[in-house]
Amino acid sequence: MQSTAIPSTVTPPEVVRARVAVALLFIANGMGFASWVSRIPAVRAPLGLSEGELGSALLCMAIGGLIAFGPTGHGVQRWGARRVTLWVSLAYGALLVLPTLAPNGWTLGLALALFGAANGAMDVAMNALAVEVEQRVGRPIMSSLHGLWSAGGLAGALLGGWLAHQSVWPGWHLAGVGVAAIGAVLWARHWLGGHIGEVHAAEEEAPRWARPEAALAGLGAIIFAAFLIEGAMADWSAVYLNGALGTTQAEATLGYSVFALAMMAMRFAGDRLVLHWGAVPMLRTLNALAGVGLAAALVSGSLAVTLPAFALTGLAIGTVAPLVFSAAAQRSRRGAGQGIAAMATLGYSGFLIGPPVIGWLAQATSLQVALGVLVLLAGVIAALAEHLAPAVAAAPAVSVDEAPAQRL
């Protein structure tokens, strides 16, 4: 994939439109996913599913996503990021309502596998497309796009909570969000013109299933560790506050809330920080501080120390996914789609593996000891941060007599 310097003082209109179009896709994906998550209890209730049956159905969604990563990367390399992104995004919007129509547990699992595959495919494709738009813009935008995904998720969760309070059937709710997502895709289609998202020749033939390249092992370890931390925080932060620290259930929700809000804020600020601070020192410093903060929180057992430590952890890993995806897309010998697919596979594997591993360790020792693994993982990210250096160095060059591109 070749970088293109912009020989103008103003970002070309087609690049501006492409950036807005990709932003719409990230928002639509985040809002759709959070809308589904917010209505899980309403979908579960009429089916009478136990915790184990619901967990099995939800696992099908994760498996569907993992299966879709590799073929999507292959498709991006063969047909281009623009075409693949638009098709899988339409499928995502159409399938969003499907889980609400399931009459029993096993059909719910099948519906979630299909929706999970569409979600995973859209994740890979739109990130590959975003990397190309980022190169056209000529400065980092990946972090802010992931921030928009988080903002879309927050909006979807709030909307889902309000509609649940109004006793709106989840089928109508998710069908409406799905139609809105399809509308966003059709709008984005007209704004993704020119050569953005076209097919690019790779140095190596792209395999049909994504597998990490040896040269990207460091990036893979970073995203695996970061997603493992995120999965553990999502599933165990409230349990830790309620159990080990003795907070109320309402207070326990603050654990993940401060983590998620800090991560979203970091994604919106991340592009500017990377531009002025650099990806390597930023990631190294924040994860070193997060490791120290988590260690202090686990030792002290104080809520006043724990909540800031959780927020610092959100700041530390907030930009990992956009930075690693961008670096892998630029450095993969098999093409951007395959590079992102391989990193997504490793990242989501960590997200899935993290919570049960923490649970097993907690059962053998204690939850405080088990969460100490997160301290070690933050240290791993800090130690391996230098693997992002080539991606930073590969940013498009602008000649001395060229003024910086106007901000969107």
C-alpha positions as a Markdown table, in Angstrom:
| # | Residue | x | y | z |
|---|---|---|---|---|
| 1 | Met | 0.0 | 0.0 | 0.0 |
| 2 | Gln | 1.5 | 3.3 | -1.0 |
| 3 | Ser | 1.3 | 6.5 | 0.9 |
| 4 | Thr | 0.1 | 9.6 | -0.9 |
| 5 | Ala | 1.3 | 13.0 | 0.1 |
| 6 | Ile | -1.3 | 15.8 | -0.4 |
| 7 | Pro | 0.2 | 18.6 | -2.5 |
| 8 | Ser | -2.3 | 21.2 | -1.3 |
| 9 | Thr | -2.9 | 23.5 | 1.6 |
| 10 | Val | -6.4 | 22.1 | 1.9 |
| 11 | Thr | -7.5 | 18.5 | 2.2 |
| 12 | Pro | -9.1 | 17.5 | -1.1 |
| 13 | Pro | -12.9 | 17.3 | -0.9 |
| 14 | Glu | -13.1 | 13.6 | -1.9 |
| 15 | Val | -10.8 | 12.8 | 1.1 |
| 16 | Val | -12.9 | 14.9 | 3.4 |
| 17 | Arg | -16.0 | 13.1 | 2.3 |
| 18 | Ala | -14.2 | 9.7 | 2.6 |
| 19 | Arg | -13.2 | 10.5 | 6.2 |
| 20 | Val | -16.8 | 11.4 | 7.1 |
| 21 | Ala | -18.1 | 8.3 | 5.4 |
| 22 | Val | -15.7 | 6.0 | 7.4 |
| 23 | Ala | -16.7 | 7.9 | 10.6 |
| 24 | Leu | -20.3 | 7.1 | 9.9 |
| 25 | Leu | -19.5 | 3.4 | 9.5 |
| 26 | Phe | -17.6 | 3.3 | 12.8 |
| 27 | Ile | -20.5 | 5.1 | 14.6 |
| 28 | Ala | -23.1 | 2.7 | 13.0 |
| 29 | Asn | -21.1 | -0.4 | 14.0 |
| 30 | Gly | -20.7 | 0.8 | 17.6 |
| 31 | Met | -24.3 | 1.8 | 18.0 |
| 32 | Gly | -25.6 | -1.4 | 16.5 |
| 33 | Phe | -23.4 | -3.6 | 18.8 |
| 34 | Ala | -24.3 | -1.7 | 21.9 |
| 35 | Ser | -28.0 | -1.7 | 21.0 |
| 36 | Trp | -27.9 | -5.5 | 20.8 |
| 37 | Val | -26.0 | -5.8 | 24.1 |
| 38 | Ser | -28.5 | -3.5 | 25.9 |
| 39 | Arg | -31.4 | -5.7 | 24.9 |
| 40 | Ile | -29.9 | -9.1 | 25.8 |
| 41 | Pro | -32.0 | -9.4 | 29.0 |
| 42 | Ala | -35.2 | -8.7 | 27.0 |
| 43 | Val | -34.3 | -11.3 | 24.4 |
| 44 | Arg | -33.3 | -13.9 | 27.1 |
| 45 | Ala | -36.5 | -13.6 | 29.2 |
| 46 | Pro | -39.1 | -15.1 | 26.9 |
| 47 | Leu | -36.8 | -17.9 | 25.9 |
| 48 | Gly | -36.2 | -18.9 | 29.6 |
| 49 | Leu | -32.5 | -19.4 | 29.1 |
| 50 | Ser | -30.2 | -20.3 | 32.0 |
| 51 | Glu | -26.9 | -18.4 | 32.5 |
| 52 | Gly | -25.1 | -21.4 | 30.9 |
| 53 | Glu | -27.4 | -21.5 | 27.9 |
| 54 | Leu | -27.2 | -17.8 | 27.4 |
| 55 | Gly | -23.4 | -17.9 | 27.7 |
| 56 | Ser | -23.2 | -20.7 | 25.0 |
| 57 | Ala | -25.4 | -18.5 | 22.7 |
| 58 | Leu | -23.2 | -15.5 | 23.3 |
| 59 | Leu | -20.1 | -17.6 | 22.6 |
| 60 | Cys | -21.5 | -18.4 | 19.2 |
| 61 | Met | -21.3 | -14.7 | 18.3 |
| 62 | Ala | -17.6 | -14.6 | 19.3 |
| 63 | Ile | -16.9 | -17.7 | 17.3 |
| 64 | Gly | -18.7 | -16.3 | 14.2 |
| 65 | Gly | -16.6 | -13.1 | 14.4 |
| 66 | Leu | -13.3 | -15.1 | 14.7 |
| 67 | Ile | -14.2 | -17.3 | 11.7 |
| 68 | Ala | -15.0 | -14.2 | 9.6 |
| 69 | Phe | -11.7 | -12.3 | 10.2 |
| 70 | Gly | -9.5 | -14.4 | 7.8 |
| 71 | Pro | -11.8 | -14.6 | 4.8 |
| 72 | Thr | -12.6 | -10.9 | 5.1 |
| 73 | Gly | -8.9 | -10.0 | 5.0 |
| 74 | His | -8.5 | -12.2 | 1.9 |
| 75 | Gly | -11.6 | -10.5 | 0.4 |
| 76 | Val | -10.2 | -7.0 | 1.1 |
| 77 | Gln | -7.0 | -7.9 | -0.7 |
| 78 | Arg | -8.9 | -9.4 | -3.7 |
| 79 | Trp | -11.8 | -7.0 | -4.2 |
| 80 | Gly | -10.7 | -3.8 | -2.3 |
| 81 | Ala | -11.6 | -2.4 | 1.1 |
| 82 | Arg | -14.3 | -0.1 | -0.2 |
| 83 | Arg | -16.4 | -2.9 | -1.9 |
| 84 | Val | -16.0 | -5.4 | 1.0 |
| 85 | Thr | -16.8 | -2.8 | 3.7 |
| 86 | Leu | -20.0 | -1.7 | 2.0 |
| 87 | Trp | -21.3 | -5.2 | 1.4 |
| 88 | Val | -20.5 | -6.5 | 4.9 |
| 89 | Ser | -21.9 | -3.3 | 6.5 |
| 90 | Leu | -25.2 | -3.8 | 4.7 |
| 91 | Ala | -25.3 | -7.4 | 6.0 |
| 92 | Tyr | -24.5 | -6.1 | 9.5 |
| 93 | Gly | -27.5 | -3.8 | 9.4 |
| 94 | Ala | -29.8 | -6.5 | 8.0 |
| 95 | Leu | -28.8 | -9.1 | 10.5 |
| 96 | Leu | -29.0 | -6.9 | 13.6 |
| 97 | Val | -32.6 | -7.8 | 14.2 |
| 98 | Leu | -32.1 | -11.6 | 13.7 |
| 99 | Pro | -31.4 | -12.6 | 17.3 |
| 100 | Thr | -34.7 | -11.1 | 18.5 |
| 101 | Leu | -36.6 | -13.4 | 16.2 |
| 102 | Ala | -35.1 | -16.7 | 17.6 |
| 103 | Pro | -37.7 | -19.0 | 19.1 |
| 104 | Asn | -35.3 | -21.0 | 21.3 |
| 105 | Gly | -31.7 | -21.2 | 22.5 |
| 106 | Trp | -30.1 | -23.0 | 19.7 |
| 107 | Thr | -31.6 | -20.8 | 17.0 |
| 108 | Leu | -30.4 | -17.8 | 19.0 |
| 109 | Gly | -26.9 | -19.2 | 18.9 |
| 110 | Leu | -27.2 | -19.6 | 15.1 |
| 111 | Ala | -28.5 | -16.1 | 14.7 |
| 112 | Leu | -25.7 | -14.7 | 16.9 |
| 113 | Ala | -23.1 | -16.7 | 14.9 |
| 114 | Leu | -24.3 | -15.0 | 11.7 |
| 115 | Phe | -24.5 | -11.6 | 13.3 |
| 116 | Gly | -21.1 | -12.1 | 14.9 |
| 117 | Ala | -19.6 | -13.0 | 11.5 |
| 118 | Ala | -21.1 | -9.8 | 10.0 |
| 119 | Asn | -19.8 | -7.8 | 12.9 |
| 120 | Gly | -16.3 | -9.3 | 12.7 |
| 121 | Ala | -16.2 | -8.9 | 8.9 |
| 122 | Met | -17.2 | -5.2 | 9.2 |
| 123 | Asp | -14.6 | -4.6 | 11.9 |
| 124 | Val | -11.8 | -5.9 | 9.7 |
| 125 | Ala | -13.0 | -4.2 | 6.5 |
| 126 | Met | -13.8 | -0.8 | 7.8 |
| 127 | Asn | -10.4 | -0.7 | 9.7 |
| 128 | Ala | -8.6 | -1.5 | 6.4 |
| 129 | Leu | -10.6 | 1.2 | 4.7 |
| 130 | Ala | -9.8 | 3.6 | 7.5 |
| 131 | Val | -6.0 | 3.0 | 7.1 |
| 132 | Glu | -6.3 | 4.0 | 3.4 |
| 133 | Val | -8.2 | 7.2 | 4.3 |
| 134 | Glu | -5.7 | 8.0 | 7.0 |
| 135 | Gln | -2.9 | 7.8 | 4.4 |
| 136 | Arg | -4.8 | 10.2 | 2.1 |
| 137 | Val | -5.5 | 12.6 | 5.0 |
| 138 | Gly | -1.7 | 12.6 | 5.8 |
| 139 | Arg | -2.0 | 12.5 | 9.6 |
| 140 | Pro | -3.3 | 10.1 | 12.3 |
| 141 | Ile | -7.1 | 9.6 | 12.4 |
| 142 | Met | -7.5 | 6.0 | 13.5 |
| 143 | Ser | -7.7 | 6.7 | 17.2 |
| 144 | Ser | -10.5 | 9.3 | 16.7 |
| 145 | Leu | -12.4 | 6.8 | 14.5 |
| 146 | His | -12.2 | 4.2 | 17.3 |
| 147 | Gly | -13.4 | 7.0 | 19.7 |
| 148 | Leu | -16.4 | 7.5 | 17.5 |
| 149 | Trp | -17.1 | 3.8 | 17.7 |
| 150 | Ser | -17.1 | 4.1 | 21.5 |
| 151 | Ala | -19.4 | 7.2 | 21.3 |
| 152 | Gly | -21.7 | 5.3 | 19.0 |
| 153 | Gly | -21.7 | 2.5 | 21.6 |
| 154 | Leu | -22.5 | 4.9 | 24.4 |
| 155 | Ala | -25.4 | 6.3 | 22.3 |
| 156 | Gly | -26.7 | 2.8 | 21.5 |
| 157 | Ala | -26.5 | 1.7 | 25.2 |
| 158 | Leu | -28.4 | 4.9 | 26.3 |
| 159 | Leu | -31.1 | 4.4 | 23.6 |
| 160 | Gly | -31.4 | 0.7 | 24.5 |
| 161 | Gly | -31.9 | 1.5 | 28.2 |
| 162 | Trp | -34.5 | 4.1 | 27.5 |
| 163 | Leu | -36.5 | 1.9 | 25.1 |
| 164 | Ala | -36.2 | -1.0 | 27.5 |
| 165 | His | -37.7 | 1.3 | 30.2 |
| 166 | Gln | -40.5 | 2.1 | 27.8 |
| 167 | Ser | -41.1 | -1.7 | 27.3 |
| 168 | Val | -40.5 | -1.4 | 23.5 |
| 169 | Trp | -40.1 | -4.9 | 22.0 |
| 170 | Pro | -36.4 | -5.4 | 21.1 |
| 171 | Gly | -37.3 | -6.6 | 17.6 |
| 172 | Trp | -38.7 | -3.1 | 16.7 |
| 173 | His | -35.8 | -1.4 | 18.4 |
| 174 | Leu | -33.0 | -3.4 | 16.6 |
| 175 | Ala | -34.9 | -3.4 | 13.3 |
| 176 | Gly | -34.9 | 0.4 | 13.5 |
| 177 | Val | -31.2 | 0.7 | 14.4 |
| 178 | Gly | -30.5 | -1.8 | 11.5 |
| 179 | Val | -32.4 | 0.4 | 9.0 |
| 180 | Ala | -30.5 | 3.4 | 10.3 |
| 181 | Ala | -27.2 | 1.6 | 9.8 |
| 182 | Ile | -28.1 | 0.6 | 6.3 |
| 183 | Gly | -29.0 | 4.2 | 5.6 |
| 184 | Ala | -25.6 | 5.3 | 6.8 |
| 185 | Val | -23.9 | 2.7 | 4.6 |
| 186 | Leu | -25.8 | 3.9 | 1.5 |
| 187 | Trp | -24.9 | 7.5 | 2.3 |
| 188 | Ala | -21.2 | 6.5 | 2.8 |
| 189 | Arg | -21.2 | 4.6 | -0.5 |
| 190 | His | -21.6 | 7.9 | -2.4 |
| 191 | Trp | -18.9 | 9.6 | -0.4 |
| 192 | Leu | -16.3 | 6.8 | -0.9 |
| 193 | Gly | -15.2 | 7.6 | -4.5 |
| 194 | Gly | -12.0 | 8.0 | -6.4 |
| 195 | His | -9.2 | 5.5 | -5.7 |
| 196 | Ile | -10.0 | 5.1 | -2.0 |
| 197 | Gly | -10.4 | 1.5 | -1.0 |
| 198 | Glu | -9.2 | 0.1 | -4.3 |
| 199 | Val | -7.4 | -3.2 | -4.7 |
| 200 | His | -3.7 | -3.0 | -3.8 |
| 201 | Ala | -1.0 | -5.5 | -4.8 |
| 202 | Ala | 0.6 | -7.4 | -1.9 |
| 203 | Glu | 4.1 | -8.6 | -1.7 |
| 204 | Glu | 2.8 | -12.1 | -0.8 |
| 205 | Glu | -0.4 | -13.8 | -1.8 |
| 206 | Ala | -3.0 | -13.4 | 0.9 |
| 207 | Pro | -4.1 | -16.7 | 2.5 |
| 208 | Arg | -7.8 | -17.3 | 3.0 |
| 209 | Trp | -7.3 | -17.5 | 6.8 |
| 210 | Ala | -5.5 | -14.8 | 8.7 |
| 211 | Arg | -2.3 | -15.9 | 10.5 |
| 212 | Pro | 0.2 | -13.6 | 12.1 |
| 213 | Glu | 3.4 | -13.0 | 10.2 |
| 214 | Ala | 6.7 | -13.4 | 12.1 |
| 215 | Ala | 7.5 | -9.7 | 11.5 |
| 216 | Leu | 4.3 | -8.7 | 13.2 |
| 217 | Ala | 4.8 | -10.9 | 16.3 |
| 218 | Gly | 5.5 | -7.9 | 18.6 |
| 219 | Leu | 2.4 | -6.1 | 17.4 |
| 220 | Gly | 0.4 | -9.3 | 18.0 |
| 221 | Ala | 1.6 | -9.6 | 21.5 |
| 222 | Ile | 0.7 | -6.0 | 22.3 |
| 223 | Ile | -2.9 | -6.3 | 21.1 |
| 224 | Phe | -3.3 | -9.7 | 22.7 |
| 225 | Ala | -2.3 | -8.3 | 26.0 |
| 226 | Ala | -4.4 | -5.1 | 25.7 |
| 227 | Phe | -7.6 | -7.0 | 24.7 |
| 228 | Leu | -7.0 | -9.5 | 27.5 |
| 229 | Ile | -6.9 | -6.5 | 29.9 |
| 230 | Glu | -10.0 | -5.1 | 28.4 |
| 231 | Gly | -11.9 | -8.4 | 28.7 |
| 232 | Ala | -10.8 | -8.8 | 32.3 |
| 233 | Met | -11.9 | -5.3 | 33.2 |
| 234 | Ala | -15.3 | -5.7 | 31.5 |
| 235 | Asp | -16.1 | -9.0 | 33.4 |
| 236 | Trp | -14.3 | -8.6 | 36.7 |
| 237 | Ser | -14.0 | -5.0 | 37.7 |
| 238 | Ala | -17.4 | -4.8 | 39.2 |
| 239 | Val | -17.0 | -8.2 | 40.9 |
| 240 | Tyr | -13.8 | -7.0 | 42.4 |
| 241 | Leu | -15.2 | -3.8 | 43.8 |
| 242 | Asn | -18.3 | -5.5 | 45.1 |
| 243 | Gly | -16.5 | -8.6 | 46.6 |
| 244 | Ala | -13.0 | -7.6 | 47.6 |
| 245 | Leu | -13.7 | -4.0 | 48.4 |
| 246 | Gly | -17.2 | -4.5 | 49.8 |
| 247 | Thr | -18.9 | -1.8 | 47.7 |
| 248 | Thr | -22.6 | -1.8 | 46.9 |
| 249 | Gln | -23.7 | -3.2 | 43.6 |
| 250 | Ala | -24.5 | 0.3 | 42.4 |
| 251 | Glu | -21.0 | 1.5 | 43.4 |
| 252 | Ala | -19.4 | -1.5 | 41.8 |
| 253 | Thr | -20.6 | -0.4 | 38.3 |
| 254 | Leu | -18.2 | 2.6 | 38.7 |
| 255 | Gly | -15.3 | 0.3 | 38.1 |
| 256 | Tyr | -16.0 | -0.5 | 34.4 |
| 257 | Ser | -17.6 | 2.9 | 33.9 |
| 258 | Val | -14.5 | 4.9 | 34.7 |
| 259 | Phe | -12.4 | 2.5 | 32.7 |
| 260 | Ala | -14.6 | 2.7 | 29.6 |
| 261 | Leu | -15.0 | 6.5 | 29.7 |
| 262 | Ala | -11.2 | 7.0 | 30.1 |
| 263 | Met | -10.6 | 4.7 | 27.1 |
| 264 | Met | -13.1 | 6.6 | 25.0 |
| 265 | Ala | -11.6 | 10.0 | 26.0 |
| 266 | Met | -8.1 | 8.7 | 25.1 |
| 267 | Arg | -9.2 | 7.6 | 21.7 |
| 268 | Phe | -10.5 | 11.0 | 20.9 |
| 269 | Ala | -7.3 | 12.6 | 22.1 |
| 270 | Gly | -5.0 | 9.9 | 20.8 |
| 271 | Asp | -4.4 | 11.2 | 17.3 |
| 272 | Arg | -3.2 | 14.5 | 18.6 |
| 273 | Leu | -1.0 | 12.9 | 21.3 |
| 274 | Val | 0.6 | 10.5 | 18.8 |
| 275 | Leu | 1.3 | 13.4 | 16.5 |
| 276 | His | 3.0 | 15.5 | 19.2 |
| 277 | Trp | 4.3 | 12.9 | 21.6 |
| 278 | Gly | 4.9 | 9.8 | 19.5 |
| 279 | Ala | 3.2 | 6.4 | 19.7 |
| 280 | Val | 6.1 | 4.6 | 21.4 |
| 281 | Pro | 6.8 | 7.0 | 24.3 |
| 282 | Met | 3.1 | 7.5 | 24.9 |
| 283 | Leu | 2.2 | 3.8 | 25.0 |
| 284 | Arg | 5.3 | 3.0 | 27.1 |
| 285 | Thr | 4.7 | 5.7 | 29.7 |
| 286 | Leu | 1.0 | 5.2 | 30.1 |
| 287 | Asn | 1.2 | 1.5 | 30.5 |
| 288 | Ala | 4.1 | 1.7 | 32.9 |
| 289 | Leu | 2.0 | 4.1 | 35.0 |
| 290 | Ala | -1.1 | 1.9 | 34.7 |
| 291 | Gly | 1.0 | -1.1 | 35.9 |
| 292 | Val | 2.1 | 0.9 | 39.0 |
| 293 | Gly | -1.4 | 2.2 | 39.6 |
| 294 | Leu | -3.0 | -1.3 | 39.4 |
| 295 | Ala | -0.4 | -2.7 | 41.7 |
| 296 | Ala | -1.0 | 0.0 | 44.3 |
| 297 | Ala | -4.8 | -0.5 | 44.0 |
| 298 | Leu | -4.6 | -4.3 | 44.5 |
| 299 | Val | -2.2 | -3.9 | 47.5 |
| 300 | Ser | -4.1 | -1.0 | 49.2 |
| 301 | Gly | -7.6 | -2.4 | 48.7 |
| 302 | Ser | -8.9 | 1.2 | 48.7 |
| 303 | Leu | -11.7 | 2.5 | 46.4 |
| 304 | Ala | -10.0 | 5.9 | 46.3 |
| 305 | Val | -6.9 | 4.3 | 44.8 |
| 306 | Thr | -8.7 | 1.7 | 42.7 |
| 307 | Leu | -11.0 | 3.9 | 40.6 |
| 308 | Pro | -8.1 | 6.2 | 39.4 |
| 309 | Ala | -6.1 | 3.1 | 38.6 |
| 310 | Phe | -8.9 | 1.7 | 36.5 |
| 311 | Ala | -9.2 | 5.0 | 34.7 |
| 312 | Leu | -5.5 | 5.1 | 34.1 |
| 313 | Thr | -5.7 | 1.5 | 32.7 |
| 314 | Gly | -8.4 | 2.8 | 30.2 |
| 315 | Leu | -6.0 | 5.6 | 29.1 |
| 316 | Ala | -3.1 | 3.1 | 28.7 |
| 317 | Ile | -4.9 | 0.7 | 26.3 |
| 318 | Gly | -7.3 | 3.1 | 24.7 |
| 319 | Thr | -5.1 | 3.7 | 21.6 |
| 320 | Val | -3.7 | 0.2 | 21.3 |
| 321 | Ala | -6.2 | -1.2 | 18.7 |
| 322 | Pro | -6.0 | 1.8 | 16.3 |
| 323 | Leu | -2.2 | 2.0 | 16.5 |
| 324 | Val | -1.7 | -1.7 | 16.0 |
| 325 | Phe | -4.2 | -2.0 | 13.2 |
| 326 | Ser | -2.6 | 0.9 | 11.4 |
| 327 | Ala | 0.9 | -0.4 | 11.9 |
| 328 | Ala | -0.1 | -3.9 | 10.8 |
| 329 | Ala | -1.9 | -2.7 | 7.7 |
| 330 | Gln | 1.2 | -0.7 | 6.6 |
| 331 | Arg | 3.8 | -3.5 | 7.3 |
| 332 | Ser | 2.0 | -6.7 | 6.3 |
| 333 | Arg | 3.5 | -8.3 | 3.3 |
| 334 | Arg | 0.1 | -9.9 | 2.5 |
| 335 | Gly | -1.8 | -6.6 | 2.4 |
| 336 | Ala | -3.7 | -4.3 | 4.8 |
| 337 | Gly | -6.7 | -6.6 | 5.1 |
| 338 | Gln | -4.7 | -9.6 | 6.1 |
| 339 | Gly | -2.6 | -7.6 | 8.5 |
| 340 | Ile | -5.6 | -6.2 | 10.3 |
| 341 | Ala | -7.4 | -9.6 | 10.3 |
| 342 | Ala | -4.4 | -11.3 | 11.9 |
| 343 | Met | -4.2 | -8.6 | 14.6 |
| 344 | Ala | -8.0 | -8.8 | 15.2 |
| 345 | Thr | -7.8 | -12.5 | 15.6 |
| 346 | Leu | -5.1 | -12.2 | 18.2 |
| 347 | Gly | -6.9 | -9.4 | 20.0 |
| 348 | Tyr | -10.3 | -11.0 | 20.2 |
| 349 | Ser | -8.7 | -14.2 | 21.3 |
| 350 | Gly | -7.2 | -12.3 | 24.2 |
| 351 | Phe | -10.6 | -10.7 | 24.9 |
| 352 | Leu | -12.2 | -14.2 | 25.1 |
| 353 | Ile | -9.4 | -15.9 | 27.0 |
| 354 | Gly | -8.9 | -13.2 | 29.6 |
| 355 | Pro | -12.1 | -13.5 | 31.7 |
| 356 | Pro | -12.1 | -17.3 | 32.2 |
| 357 | Val | -8.3 | -17.3 | 32.9 |
| 358 | Ile | -8.8 | -14.6 | 35.6 |
| 359 | Gly | -11.7 | -16.7 | 37.0 |
| 360 | Trp | -9.6 | -19.9 | 37.2 |
| 361 | Leu | -6.7 | -18.1 | 38.9 |
| 362 | Ala | -9.1 | -16.4 | 41.3 |
| 363 | Gln | -10.5 | -19.8 | 42.3 |
| 364 | Ala | -7.1 | -21.2 | 42.9 |
| 365 | Thr | -5.8 | -18.1 | 44.8 |
| 366 | Ser | -7.8 | -14.9 | 45.1 |
| 367 | Leu | -9.3 | -12.3 | 42.8 |
| 368 | Gln | -6.7 | -9.8 | 44.0 |
| 369 | Val | -3.9 | -12.2 | 43.0 |
| 370 | Ala | -5.5 | -13.0 | 39.7 |
| 371 | Leu | -5.9 | -9.4 | 38.7 |
| 372 | Gly | -2.2 | -9.0 | 39.3 |
| 373 | Val | -1.8 | -10.6 | 35.8 |
| 374 | Leu | -3.0 | -7.3 | 34.5 |
| 375 | Val | -0.1 | -5.5 | 36.1 |
| 376 | Leu | 2.3 | -7.9 | 34.2 |
| 377 | Leu | 0.4 | -7.4 | 30.9 |
| 378 | Ala | 0.7 | -3.6 | 31.2 |
| 379 | Gly | 4.4 | -4.1 | 31.7 |
| 380 | Val | 4.5 | -6.3 | 28.6 |
| 381 | Ile | 2.8 | -3.6 | 26.5 |
| 382 | Ala | 5.3 | -1.0 | 27.8 |
| 383 | Ala | 8.3 | -3.2 | 27.0 |
| 384 | Leu | 7.1 | -4.0 | 23.5 |
| 385 | Ala | 5.9 | -0.5 | 22.6 |
| 386 | Glu | 9.0 | 0.0 | 20.4 |
| 387 | His | 7.4 | -2.4 | 17.8 |
| 388 | Leu | 5.2 | 0.5 | 16.8 |
| 389 | Ala | 8.1 | 2.6 | 15.8 |
| 390 | Pro | 8.2 | 1.5 | 12.1 |
| 391 | Ala | 4.5 | 2.4 | 11.7 |
| 392 | Val | 5.1 | 5.9 | 13.0 |
| 393 | Ala | 8.1 | 6.3 | 10.7 |
| 394 | Ala | 6.0 | 5.2 | 7.7 |
| 395 | Ala | 3.7 | 8.2 | 7.9 |
| 396 | Pro | 3.3 | 10.1 | 4.6 |
| 397 | Ala | 6.0 | 12.7 | 4.0 |
| 398 | Val | 5.2 | 16.3 | 3.2 |
| 399 | Ser | 7.7 | 18.6 | 1.5 |
| 400 | Val | 9.0 | 21.7 | 3.3 |
| 401 | Asp | 7.1 | 24.1 | 1.0 |
| 402 | Glu | 3.8 | 22.4 | 1.7 |
| 403 | Ala | 1.5 | 23.7 | 4.4 |
| 404 | Pro | -0.2 | 21.2 | 6.7 |
| 405 | Ala | -3.5 | 19.8 | 5.6 |
| 406 | Gln | -6.6 | 21.6 | 7.0 |
| 407 | Arg | -8.3 | 19.8 | 9.8 |
| 408 | Leu | -11.6 | 18.3 | 9.0 |
